[in-house]
Amino acid sequence: MRNFLAVLISHERLGALTEIVEEFRLEMNRRLSISDAEVVTARPLQEQERTKLEGQVAELAGTRINATFREDKSLIGGAIVRIGSTIYDGSVRGRLERLKERLVSS
């Protein structure tokens, strides 16, 4: 680690340390088949619910999951999961919006 920092300092790249560490984390996750997932729910989840949902998301993604959770009451119910650029919208709000679009286009 000391040699790594010495190289960054000698090349005046210490300001890029945060970005380098993040890229290293992403590369290690890629090699270990771990996907980052952002899970947005309408209400706070209990630990048991988080664990169950993480398992479902891992099965959906086909990899292990490193999930971060946040709350958005405007979803009404359900959840939205983002893995990379893919979004899975299982929220009540999303379902209502899709229903509205189908009714308008009929």
Backbone bond lengths (Angstrom), bond angles and torsions (degrees), N, CA, C in turn:
res aa  C-N    CA-C-N  psi(-1)  N-CA   C-N-CA  omega(-1)  CA-C   N-CA-C  phi
1 M - - - 1.446 - - 1.523 109.96 -
2 R 1.321 116.46 -38.53 1.454 119.93 -178.84 1.528 110.15 -64.13
3 N 1.359 116.91 -41.98 1.462 120.62 178.13 1.520 111.27 -62.50
4 F 1.320 116.13 -39.49 1.462 121.69 179.01 1.526 110.08 -60.26
5 L 1.327 116.37 -48.22 1.465 120.14 179.14 1.523 111.26 -65.01
6 A 1.313 117.47 -36.88 1.466 120.85 178.19 1.523 111.03 -62.12
7 V 1.326 116.14 -40.69 1.471 120.14 177.95 1.522 109.98 -64.55
8 L 1.329 117.38 -44.60 1.466 120.29 178.71 1.519 111.53 -61.03
9 I 1.325 115.83 -43.23 1.469 120.08 -179.65 1.525 110.39 -66.33
10 S 1.322 117.41 -45.79 1.468 120.08 -177.30 1.530 112.31 -65.96
11 H 1.337 117.37 -25.19 1.463 120.97 177.96 1.532 112.10 -101.69
12 E 1.333 115.36 12.48 1.468 122.82 178.70 1.529 111.50 51.93
13 R 1.325 115.48 48.34 1.468 122.35 -179.13 1.532 112.42 -120.51
14 L 1.310 117.44 15.15 1.456 120.32 -178.71 1.530 111.45 -59.83
15 G 1.318 116.83 -30.46 1.463 120.85 178.34 1.515 112.94 -64.71
16 A 1.321 117.70 -19.08 1.464 121.99 -179.63 1.521 112.15 -92.63
17 L 1.317 118.37 6.09 1.467 121.79 -175.08 1.526 112.24 -57.26
18 T 1.321 117.86 -45.59 1.465 120.89 -179.07 1.529 110.67 -60.37
19 E 1.313 116.79 -44.58 1.467 120.90 179.83 1.531 110.90 -65.60
20 I 1.312 117.05 -39.94 1.466 121.29 179.33 1.524 110.64 -63.84
21 V 1.317 116.71 -44.41 1.469 121.01 179.90 1.531 109.86 -63.44
22 E 1.334 118.00 -41.67 1.461 121.13 179.19 1.531 111.00 -64.54
23 E 1.315 117.60 -43.26 1.466 120.56 177.89 1.522 111.57 -63.85
24 F 1.336 116.78 -37.13 1.461 121.00 176.81 1.526 109.81 -63.58
25 R 1.337 116.56 -44.98 1.469 121.33 178.31 1.532 110.80 -59.25
26 L 1.329 117.38 -45.74 1.459 121.28 179.08 1.526 112.01 -61.75
27 E 1.335 116.37 -41.61 1.464 120.17 179.77 1.534 111.10 -66.46
28 M 1.320 117.08 -41.84 1.471 119.96 177.91 1.524 110.27 -63.61
29 N 1.337 117.13 -42.18 1.465 119.82 177.42 1.528 111.07 -61.69
30 R 1.336 116.69 -40.07 1.463 120.06 178.93 1.527 110.02 -62.17
31 R 1.315 117.02 -45.57 1.462 120.95 -179.14 1.531 112.70 -66.72
32 L 1.315 116.71 -29.96 1.463 121.35 180.00 1.529 112.73 -93.56
33 S 1.335 116.78 5.01 1.476 122.91 -178.27 1.522 111.91 57.27
34 I 1.324 115.19 50.65 1.456 121.80 176.11 1.525 107.42 -116.74
35 S 1.332 116.01 125.76 1.462 120.92 179.18 1.517 110.00 -105.44
36 D 1.333 115.74 139.27 1.459 120.36 172.25 1.516 108.12 -80.56
37 A 1.314 116.42 133.82 1.463 121.18 179.01 1.522 108.68 -131.60
38 E 1.318 114.96 133.68 1.459 120.42 173.08 1.518 106.82 -102.84
39 V 1.321 116.35 123.68 1.456 121.80 -178.27 1.524 108.00 -115.46
40 V 1.323 115.51 120.96 1.463 121.15 179.45 1.519 107.26 -112.49
41 T 1.323 116.21 124.71 1.457 121.21 -178.79 1.522 109.87 -122.81
42 A 1.330 115.33 161.70 1.462 120.86 -178.60 1.528 112.11 -75.63
43 R 1.313 116.33 -20.49 1.475 120.70 -178.71 1.519 108.68 -144.83
44 P 1.325 116.85 162.25 1.467 119.07 176.72 1.531 109.96 -64.29
45 L 1.323 115.76 141.44 1.464 120.39 179.95 1.519 110.55 -101.02
46 Q 1.322 115.58 145.21 1.456 120.45 173.02 1.528 107.72 -76.10
47 E 1.316 116.56 162.40 1.467 121.57 -176.31 1.527 111.91 -56.37
48 Q 1.313 116.81 -42.37 1.467 121.13 179.96 1.536 110.25 -62.71
49 E 1.325 117.46 -39.78 1.470 121.37 178.92 1.529 110.80 -67.72
50 R 1.331 115.92 -39.97 1.475 119.84 178.19 1.529 110.62 -62.06
51 T 1.317 115.94 -45.03 1.462 120.93 -179.38 1.525 110.86 -61.47
52 K 1.324 116.88 -44.74 1.466 121.29 179.18 1.525 110.53 -62.90
53 L 1.334 116.69 -45.23 1.458 121.00 -179.36 1.528 111.18 -65.70
54 E 1.322 117.42 -40.15 1.476 120.84 176.15 1.527 110.64 -59.22
55 G 1.328 117.52 -41.11 1.459 121.40 178.08 1.523 111.65 -63.12
56 Q 1.320 116.50 -42.06 1.463 120.92 178.69 1.523 111.12 -65.42
57 V 1.326 116.51 -41.16 1.466 121.11 179.55 1.527 109.97 -67.84
58 A 1.318 117.78 -40.06 1.469 121.46 177.82 1.520 110.46 -61.32
59 E 1.330 116.95 -41.70 1.459 120.85 178.11 1.531 110.58 -64.75
60 L 1.311 116.04 -41.04 1.458 121.35 178.31 1.530 111.38 -63.35
61 A 1.328 116.65 -42.09 1.462 121.74 -177.42 1.519 112.71 -81.21
62 G 1.311 117.05 -23.37 1.455 120.32 -177.36 1.519 112.91 75.62
63 T 1.323 117.33 18.14 1.470 122.95 177.28 1.519 108.72 -140.45
64 R 1.326 115.33 171.50 1.457 118.55 169.61 1.528 107.59 -71.81
65 I 1.317 116.72 157.90 1.457 121.32 -173.08 1.517 111.45 -122.57
66 N 1.325 115.15 136.75 1.455 122.91 168.69 1.526 105.10 -110.90
67 A 1.327 117.08 95.63 1.463 121.83 -171.60 1.518 112.17 -96.16
68 T 1.331 114.50 140.23 1.457 121.57 168.11 1.519 106.03 -116.17
69 F 1.315 115.69 139.37 1.460 121.29 -175.88 1.520 109.76 -115.16
70 R 1.335 114.52 142.92 1.455 119.91 170.06 1.519 108.72 -146.56
71 E 1.310 115.25 166.53 1.457 121.32 -173.95 1.526 110.28 -113.97
72 D 1.338 116.27 141.15 1.461 123.19 174.88 1.522 107.03 -143.69
73 K 1.321 116.44 101.07 1.463 121.28 -175.71 1.525 112.84 -62.81
74 S 1.341 117.77 -20.01 1.463 120.04 -179.27 1.529 112.33 -69.76
75 L 1.337 118.17 -10.08 1.464 120.52 178.19 1.525 111.83 -72.63
76 I 1.300 117.32 -17.05 1.460 126.23 -178.97 1.532 110.64 72.08
77 G 1.307 118.18 -49.47 1.457 123.51 178.94 1.515 108.80 -168.03
78 G 1.325 117.26 171.64 1.457 121.05 179.54 1.513 112.72 77.92
79 A 1.349 115.61 -157.17 1.466 120.15 -176.38 1.525 110.50 -153.24
80 I 1.319 114.72 158.25 1.456 123.12 170.75 1.519 106.34 -120.86
81 V 1.338 116.34 130.98 1.463 121.45 -179.42 1.520 108.35 -120.67
82 R 1.347 115.38 130.05 1.459 120.13 176.29 1.519 108.36 -118.07
83 I 1.332 115.60 123.24 1.461 122.56 175.79 1.521 105.68 -122.99
84 G 1.313 116.39 108.30 1.460 119.61 -174.30 1.511 109.49 61.87
85 S 1.318 117.28 -125.08 1.463 120.86 -179.96 1.525 112.26 -97.22
86 T 1.332 117.42 4.37 1.464 121.43 -179.04 1.521 109.76 -96.68
87 I 1.330 115.44 130.91 1.463 121.50 -179.92 1.519 109.24 -118.80
88 Y 1.332 115.26 128.61 1.458 122.50 175.34 1.523 106.76 -110.15
89 D 1.322 116.74 112.83 1.462 120.96 -176.20 1.516 109.59 -104.76
90 G 1.315 115.61 103.17 1.458 121.64 176.77 1.518 110.86 -111.75
91 S 1.331 115.81 24.62 1.461 119.64 -178.13 1.525 110.57 -83.72
92 V 1.319 116.32 156.07 1.459 121.47 175.46 1.524 108.85 -63.85
93 R 1.314 117.25 -42.08 1.464 121.10 178.85 1.532 110.18 -57.88
94 G 1.331 117.49 -45.60 1.462 121.50 178.89 1.518 112.27 -62.83
95 R 1.315 115.72 -41.60 1.471 119.59 178.91 1.531 110.76 -63.68
96 L 1.336 116.40 -41.99 1.464 120.04 178.52 1.530 111.10 -64.42
97 E 1.328 117.16 -39.14 1.464 120.34 178.39 1.524 110.94 -65.00
98 R 1.337 117.52 -42.07 1.467 120.75 178.28 1.528 111.12 -65.25
99 L 1.333 117.11 -38.88 1.455 121.42 177.15 1.523 110.07 -63.23
100 K 1.313 117.10 -44.09 1.467 122.44 178.07 1.522 111.04 -58.08
101 E 1.360 116.01 -45.01 1.470 120.30 179.79 1.528 110.90 -61.95
102 R 1.328 116.80 -41.66 1.470 120.01 179.70 1.523 111.05 -65.97
103 L 1.325 117.22 -39.88 1.470 120.41 179.72 1.527 111.10 -67.39
104 V 1.308 117.29 -40.03 1.465 121.39 -179.51 1.521 110.87 -67.95
105 S 1.332 117.03 -36.98 1.469 120.46 -177.22 1.536 112.70 -80.48
106 S 1.318 118.05 -9.97 1.481 121.23 -178.86 1.519 111.18 -77.02
